[in-house]
Amino acid sequence: MASDGPGWTRVIQEQLYDTGDAVRLRAMTRRTAERRHQASAPTSSTGQESGDDLLDVLMAFHHPTRRWLAELLEIEGPASVGRLAARTGLAVGSVSHHLKSLHRHGFIEPAPELAQDTRESWWRSVRRPLTWSADDFETGTAGRRIADAAEAENFRHQVRAIGQWLGHTQQVDAEWRRAASSTDTVIPATRAQLGDLAGRLRDVTEAWGRECLQDREDRPGASRLPIRVILRAFPTGPVRP
């Protein structure tokens, strides 16, 4: 995808004259944020998609720019289109386009109560599940290619996240660095045991996440940082350098 240009579209307003007298132009009524976002609103419940609907979600979320915008709203909080454009260096029109796609699939929602006037479009993050397996799609089909591409981009995103952490560890207090963790082990196991481990890790992570969110409500003043948890367990061989 071509990179977004930094320029702004300039709107030139010209005065219109008729026989020397200024023509009065009727003021246009601005649409409310609710009306502007109706076209991109989800048309069905999100989180349980399958088939073509799931493929649409995967294509929307695993676009690197859209995932960046989604994480900015999740980690840094609600923001307007203009603020996101300034934060990322993307054009306002490009940001708006990407946000509509995220809205359509339930990753974000409008936050009109934060706008100071009807010209502003504010958005906030929405927590929603997203799980899939490439094996749910038949080999050789377009659906399988999309699912495989989404998995590959998800892995690249995780690698970028780990690289970002390693490059900035010295900017984080030593106590936070000691609390962070990394585990890498190889254990012989059956297919059933691998599936059991995946379920246990998922259950522990989900329970831990709920506890953290509840604690944020109970102790809003506690020191917190956004924590990324990446879990992978898979059959392996010796890793070649």
C-alpha positions as CSV (number, residue, x, y, z in Angstrom):
1,M,0.0,0.0,0.0
2,A,1.3,3.4,-0.9
3,S,2.4,5.6,2.0
4,D,0.1,8.4,3.1
5,G,1.1,11.8,2.0
6,P,1.8,14.5,4.6
7,G,-0.1,17.3,2.8
8,W,-3.4,18.8,3.7
9,T,-6.2,19.5,1.3
10,R,-6.7,23.3,1.2
11,V,-10.3,24.5,0.8
12,I,-10.5,27.9,-0.9
13,Q,-13.6,29.8,-0.2
14,E,-14.3,32.6,-2.7
15,Q,-16.8,35.4,-2.3
16,L,-19.5,35.5,-4.9
17,Y,-20.8,38.8,-6.1
18,D,-23.9,39.7,-8.1
19,T,-24.1,43.2,-9.6
20,G,-21.8,44.5,-6.9
21,D,-23.7,43.1,-4.0
22,A,-22.4,40.1,-2.0
23,V,-24.6,37.0,-2.4
24,R,-25.6,35.5,1.0
25,L,-24.8,31.9,1.2
26,R,-26.9,29.7,3.4
27,A,-25.0,28.0,6.2
28,M,-24.8,24.3,5.8
29,T,-26.0,22.2,8.7
30,R,-23.2,19.9,9.9
31,R,-24.1,16.3,10.5
32,T,-23.7,15.1,14.1
33,A,-21.0,12.5,14.8
34,E,-23.6,9.8,15.3
35,R,-25.0,10.4,11.8
36,R,-21.5,10.6,10.2
37,H,-20.5,7.2,11.7
38,Q,-23.7,5.3,10.8
39,A,-22.4,4.0,7.5
40,S,-19.4,2.4,9.2
41,A,-21.2,1.0,12.3
42,P,-21.2,-2.8,12.8
43,T,-24.2,-4.5,11.2
44,S,-24.0,-7.6,13.4
45,S,-22.6,-8.7,16.7
46,T,-18.8,-9.0,16.8
47,G,-16.5,-11.6,18.3
48,Q,-18.1,-14.7,16.9
49,E,-17.5,-14.3,13.2
50,S,-16.9,-17.2,10.8
51,G,-16.5,-17.8,7.1
52,D,-16.4,-14.7,4.9
53,D,-17.2,-12.5,7.8
54,L,-14.1,-13.7,9.7
55,L,-12.0,-13.1,6.6
56,D,-13.2,-9.5,6.4
57,V,-12.2,-9.0,10.1
58,L,-8.8,-10.5,9.5
59,M,-8.1,-8.3,6.5
60,A,-9.3,-5.2,8.4
61,F,-7.4,-5.7,11.6
62,H,-4.1,-7.1,10.3
63,H,-3.3,-4.1,8.1
64,P,-0.2,-2.7,9.9
65,T,-1.5,0.9,9.9
66,R,-4.9,0.0,11.2
67,R,-3.5,-2.2,14.0
68,W,-1.2,0.7,14.9
69,L,-4.2,3.1,15.2
70,A,-6.2,0.5,17.2
71,E,-3.3,0.1,19.6
72,L,-2.9,3.9,20.0
73,L,-6.5,4.2,21.0
74,E,-6.2,1.2,23.4
75,I,-3.0,2.2,25.1
76,E,-3.0,6.0,24.9
77,G,-6.8,6.5,25.2
78,P,-9.5,8.1,23.1
79,A,-8.4,10.6,20.5
80,S,-9.8,12.6,17.6
81,V,-9.0,12.0,14.0
82,G,-6.9,15.1,13.9
83,R,-4.9,14.1,17.0
84,L,-4.2,10.6,15.6
85,A,-3.0,12.2,12.3
86,A,-0.6,14.5,14.2
87,R,0.5,11.5,16.4
88,T,1.3,9.2,13.4
89,G,2.1,11.7,10.6
90,L,-0.6,10.2,8.4
91,A,-3.0,12.3,6.4
92,V,-6.4,13.1,8.1
93,G,-8.3,11.4,5.3
94,S,-6.2,8.3,5.6
95,V,-6.7,8.1,9.3
96,S,-10.5,8.5,8.9
97,H,-10.5,5.8,6.3
98,H,-8.7,3.3,8.5
99,L,-10.8,4.1,11.5
100,K,-14.0,3.4,9.6
101,S,-12.8,-0.1,8.8
102,L,-11.9,-0.7,12.5
103,H,-15.3,0.6,13.5
104,R,-17.2,-1.6,11.0
105,H,-15.6,-4.7,12.7
106,G,-16.1,-3.7,16.3
107,F,-12.5,-2.7,17.3
108,I,-13.3,0.9,18.1
109,E,-16.4,3.1,18.6
110,P,-17.3,6.8,18.3
111,A,-16.8,8.9,21.5
112,P,-18.9,12.0,20.5
113,E,-19.1,13.2,24.1
114,L,-15.4,14.1,24.0
115,A,-15.8,16.4,20.9
116,Q,-15.8,20.2,21.5
117,D,-17.9,20.8,18.4
118,T,-19.5,18.8,15.6
119,R,-16.4,19.1,13.4
120,E,-14.5,16.7,15.6
121,S,-14.6,12.9,15.3
122,W,-13.4,11.2,18.5
123,W,-12.9,7.5,18.9
124,R,-12.2,5.0,21.7
125,S,-11.0,1.4,21.8
126,V,-13.4,-1.5,22.3
127,R,-12.2,-4.8,23.8
128,R,-13.4,-7.6,21.6
129,P,-12.1,-11.2,21.1
130,L,-10.6,-12.4,17.8
131,T,-9.6,-16.0,17.4
132,W,-9.1,-18.0,14.2
133,S,-7.2,-21.0,12.7
134,A,-6.0,-21.2,9.2
135,D,-7.0,-24.8,9.2
136,D,-10.6,-23.7,9.3
137,F,-10.2,-22.9,5.6
138,E,-9.5,-25.4,2.9
139,T,-6.0,-25.5,1.5
140,G,-5.6,-23.7,-1.8
141,T,-8.6,-21.4,-1.3
142,A,-8.6,-17.6,-1.1
143,G,-9.8,-17.9,2.5
144,R,-6.8,-20.1,3.4
145,R,-4.5,-17.6,1.8
146,I,-6.0,-14.7,3.7
147,A,-5.9,-16.6,7.0
148,D,-2.2,-17.6,6.4
149,A,-1.3,-14.0,5.6
150,A,-3.1,-12.7,8.7
151,E,-1.1,-15.2,10.8
152,A,2.2,-14.1,9.2
153,E,1.4,-10.4,9.7
154,N,0.4,-11.2,13.3
155,F,3.8,-12.8,13.9
156,R,5.6,-9.8,12.3
157,H,3.7,-7.5,14.6
158,Q,4.8,-9.5,17.6
159,V,8.4,-9.5,16.5
160,R,8.2,-5.7,16.1
161,A,6.7,-5.4,19.6
162,I,9.5,-7.5,21.1
163,G,12.1,-5.5,19.2
164,Q,10.6,-2.3,20.4
165,W,10.8,-3.5,24.0
166,L,14.4,-4.7,23.7
167,G,15.4,-1.3,22.2
168,H,13.8,0.7,25.0
169,T,14.3,-1.4,28.1
170,Q,16.7,1.2,29.6
171,Q,13.9,3.8,29.5
172,V,11.9,1.6,32.0
173,D,12.6,1.4,35.7
174,A,14.7,-1.5,36.8
175,E,11.8,-2.9,38.9
176,W,9.6,-3.1,35.8
177,R,12.4,-4.8,33.9
178,R,12.8,-7.4,36.6
179,A,9.0,-8.0,36.7
180,A,9.0,-8.7,32.9
181,S,9.6,-12.3,31.8
182,S,10.6,-14.5,28.9
183,T,10.3,-18.3,28.8
184,D,11.7,-20.6,26.2
185,T,11.7,-24.3,26.7
186,V,11.4,-27.5,24.6
187,I,9.4,-30.4,26.1
188,P,8.4,-33.7,24.4
189,A,4.6,-33.9,24.5
190,T,1.6,-35.5,22.8
191,R,-0.8,-33.6,20.7
192,A,-3.4,-33.8,23.5
193,Q,-0.9,-32.4,26.0
194,L,-0.1,-29.5,23.6
195,G,-3.7,-28.7,23.4
196,D,-4.1,-28.9,27.1
197,L,-1.2,-26.5,27.6
198,A,-2.8,-24.0,25.2
199,G,-6.1,-24.1,27.1
200,R,-4.4,-23.7,30.4
201,L,-2.3,-20.7,29.2
202,R,-5.4,-19.1,27.7
203,D,-7.5,-19.5,30.9
204,V,-4.7,-18.1,33.1
205,T,-4.1,-15.1,30.8
206,E,-7.8,-14.3,30.5
207,A,-8.3,-14.6,34.3
208,W,-5.2,-12.4,34.9
209,G,-6.5,-9.9,32.5
210,R,-9.9,-9.6,34.2
211,E,-8.2,-9.2,37.5
212,C,-6.0,-6.4,36.2
213,L,-9.0,-4.6,34.7
214,Q,-11.0,-4.9,37.9
215,D,-8.0,-3.7,39.9
216,R,-7.7,-0.6,37.7
217,E,-11.2,0.3,38.7
218,D,-10.6,-0.4,42.3
219,R,-7.2,1.4,42.5
220,P,-7.1,4.0,39.8
221,G,-4.1,5.7,41.3
222,A,-1.8,2.7,41.2
223,S,1.3,2.8,38.9
224,R,0.5,0.9,35.7
225,L,2.1,0.3,32.3
226,P,0.4,-1.5,29.3
227,I,1.6,-5.1,29.3
228,R,1.7,-7.2,26.2
229,V,1.5,-11.0,26.6
230,I,2.6,-13.2,23.7
231,L,2.1,-17.0,24.0
232,R,3.1,-19.5,21.4
233,A,3.5,-23.3,21.8
234,F,4.2,-25.4,18.7
235,P,6.1,-28.4,17.4
236,T,9.7,-27.5,16.7
237,G,13.1,-28.8,15.6
238,P,16.6,-27.4,16.2
239,V,16.7,-23.7,15.2
240,R,19.4,-23.0,12.7
241,P,21.4,-19.7,13.3
